[in-house]
Amino acid sequence: MGKADRISAWRRVERTVSQSHVVLELVDARFPFRSDRLRKLVNMKRRSLVLIINKADLLSPDEAGKLAEKTGGLLVSASRRRGKAKLIRLLKSRVRGDQELRVGIVGRPNVGKSSLINYLSGRKSAGVGAEAGFTKGEQWVKLSENPDILLIDSPGIIYESDDESELVLQNALEIDKHEDPVEVALLLIKKHPGVLKDFGVREEGDVALEQLAVKMGKLKKGGEPNLVETAKILVRRWQRGQGPK
């Protein structure tokens, strides 16, 4: 995503906040990074901000509980269909009389904004894609069982100063869009060495990636480990919360 695209995305986020009564800041449970810029924007517009922690099923119950306690966020899993009742109760408590409650959903790419809208609405109302940043524009969706609640989707947030390798590990950028997949995989191994233990690899750094390539059968002609392909597979599985296969 280029600078112009990032600026455009933020303008759309600003419009979403302006049109909403409540803003849900959606984060990935594995990468619960919050946005100071969004918080300041919501405060300036005098809106209400609620933290929603999606993909909570990718953490252990103990880890998820500690994260919710630390952040004050509400745990949900749109893919596993968990947490809907609590979130609906929270939103219904914000409805005043016969006034329609407009709810903006904001977050980084691929945290599950469209999936959450589909889960809450009970139907496939918003487009969902596997590629980070799939959402093309704002969508307004009324909850069928709660017509007073209207959900507004918005693009994911990417900062111009974000490091692209970190963005890939946060599932906000596709590994195929990074110029050096091996660099990303080595960063992943360094920060989360446990990702290799599941594959039976005990080494570190380049040696670990080479061993993983051999275990996966990812070899070039002559038997040389294909580090680029191995790196992409490892990072994709990390992004999707998958273990070894």
N, C-alpha and C positions, 0 to 999 in steps of 0.2 A: 504494500500500500504506500503510495507516494504522499508527499507533503500536502498536495492539493486535496487528495482523497481524505486524509486525516482531518484537514480543516473542515471539509464538507460534512464528514461524519459528526464532528463536534457541533456543527451548526444544527444538524438534525436532532442531536441529543438535547441541545438547548431548546429547540422547539417542543420536543417531547416533554421536558420538564415544565416549560411554561404552560402547556395544555393539561398538565396532570395535577391532581390533588395530592396523590401519594406516589412516590417514586420507589420502586423496588430495585435495589442495587444487587444484581445477581453475580455471585462469584462461584468459582469451582472449588469444592472442598479441599482439593489437593493443592490449589494455588489461590488462597483466599486474599488476594491483593485488592485493597480498596483504593478508591480514587479520591484524593484530596480535592482535585479540581471539581469533581462532581459534587462533593459535599459542600464546597463553597458556593457552587452554582445553586444548589437546592436551598441553601440558607438564604442566599440573596433573593431568590424567588419566593421565599417564605412557604416552601412546600415541606411535606413530611417525608423523611427518608427511612426506609426499612431495609436491613441487610438480610438477604436470602442466600443460604448456602446450599447450592445444588450439588448433585452427584455425591451426596453424603454416604451412599452405599459403597463408595470406593475407599472409605476409611473404616477402621475397626469401630465398633460401638463406643469403646473407650475414647479413641481419638476424636470421634465426631462429638461426643458429649463435652469433652474438654474444649474443643474449638467453639462450640455454641456458647459455653459458659464464658469463655474468654472474650468473645466478640459481641455477644448478645444477639447473634443472628439466629434465624429460624432455619432448621435443617429440613431439606426436601430432597427427593430424588425423582425427577420427572420420568426418567426411564424405568424406574422400579415402581412408580406410582405410589410414592410415600410423601406424607406431609401436607397433602391437599386440604384436609379438614381444618388443620390449625391455621393455615394461611387464609382460607376462606373466612374463618371466624374472625381473624384479625382485620381483614378487609371490610367485612360486614359491620364491624364495630366502628368503622370510620364513616359509614353512610349516615347522612343527616336528613331525616324526613324523607321526602320524595325526591331529593336531589340525587342526580346521577354521579357516581364516584368514578373519576377517571384515574386510572392507574398506569403509570409509565414503567416499563421494564427496561433497565439499562445494564450493560455489562460489557466486558471484553468479548472479542469474537470466540465462538465455540464454547461458551459457558452454559449454553442450553436455553437461551431466551425463547426461541420459537417452540422448543419442546415443552417448556413450562406453560406457554400460552395454550398449546394443544391439550396438555394435561388438565389445566384448570377449566378450559372451555368444554372439555369432553368430546371434542371433535377435531379433526385435522383442519384447523382454520389458518395456520400460518405455515409457510414453506419451511421445511427442515432439510438441511444439507450436511454432508459429512465434512465438507471443506470449510475451514475457518473463514468467518466473515460472509457466510452465505446470504444472510438477510439482505434484500435489495431495497426495501423501503419501509416506512411506517405502515402498520396495519392496526385497525381498530376491531376488537372482537368483544362482543357481549357474552357474558356467562349465561348459558341457557337456563340454569336453575337460579341464577341471581342476576336478572336483567338490569338491576340498578348499578351493576359493576361493569365497567368498560375497560378492557386492557389495551394498552398502546405499546407496540413493539418499537424498538429503535436499533440503529446499528451499534456494533460493538465499539469500544473505545480503545484506540491505540495512541500512545504518546509518541511524539516525534523523537524524544530522547531515549526511547526504549532500545535496549540491545537486542538485535535480532535472534541471537542464540537463546537468550532468556525468553523471548517471545515464543520460540518454538517449544521450549520446555513447559511453558505456561499454556500450551495448546492454543495460542493466539495467532500462530503463523504456521503454515504448512511446511514440513521439512523439505519438500521438493522446491520450495521457493527460497531456500537458504543456499548460498553459494558454496558452502563447505559443510555437508552433512556430518563428516567425521569430527569436525570441531564441536558440533552440537552433541554428538554421542559421547565424546570424551568429557564434555562438561557435565552431561547427565551422569556418567560413571563417577566422576569426581564428587558431585553433590549428593548422589544417591547410589552409593556402592552396592546396596542391597539388591538393585535391579539385576545385577549379574549373578548373585548367589542362587537365584531361582533357576538359572540356566546351568548351574554347576561350575561356573567360572570363578576362580579365586584370585586371579591376577588383577592388576590395575593398568589403567592407561592403554597405550597402543597394544601392549601384549594381550590385555584382556579382550580387546576388540578382535584381535587376530584369532584368539582361541574361540571366541564366539562364532566367528566366520566359519571356522573348521567344523564346529559342532552343528552349525546350520547347513553345512554343505555349500556355502556361498564362496566358490572358488573360481578364479580366472583360469585361463589355459595355462598349463604348467603347474597347477596346484597352488598358485599364489592367492592368499586370502583377498576376497573382494570387500575391502573395508567400507567403501561408499555404500554398497547395497546393504551390507550388514548394519551399518549405522542407521540407514533409513528404516530398516525393519525394527530395530531396537527402539528408536525414537517413536515410531508410529504406535508400537505396542504400549509404550509409556503414555502417550497422549490418550490412548483409548482405554487405559486402565487394565490392559490385558497382561497375563502372565505368559510364560513360555509355552510353545506348542510343538 
